[in-house]
Amino acid sequence: MGSRKDKPIEQPNPFIAAIALWQNAFKSWMDAYNEYIAVYSKMTEHWLNLYSGSLFKERKKNNNNS
């Protein structure tokens, strides 16, 4: 019969598991942040277009009345 020394028992390393957990969490956070920035940029562009459009109409109205 073989002794225990013949077959090393592989035990999971908790540090490697923790690193994988943090990598997954960081990747998920980066994906969420990138999506937030994309949506925020589109929202800002929308509001700027609305605001600049109303300014253009206001200037045109004032120039016609002068």
Buried (B, 14 or more C-beta within 10 A) or exposed (E): EEEEEEEEEEEEEEEEEEEEEEEEEEEEEEEEEEEEEEEEEEEEEEEEEEEEEEEEEEEEEEEEEE
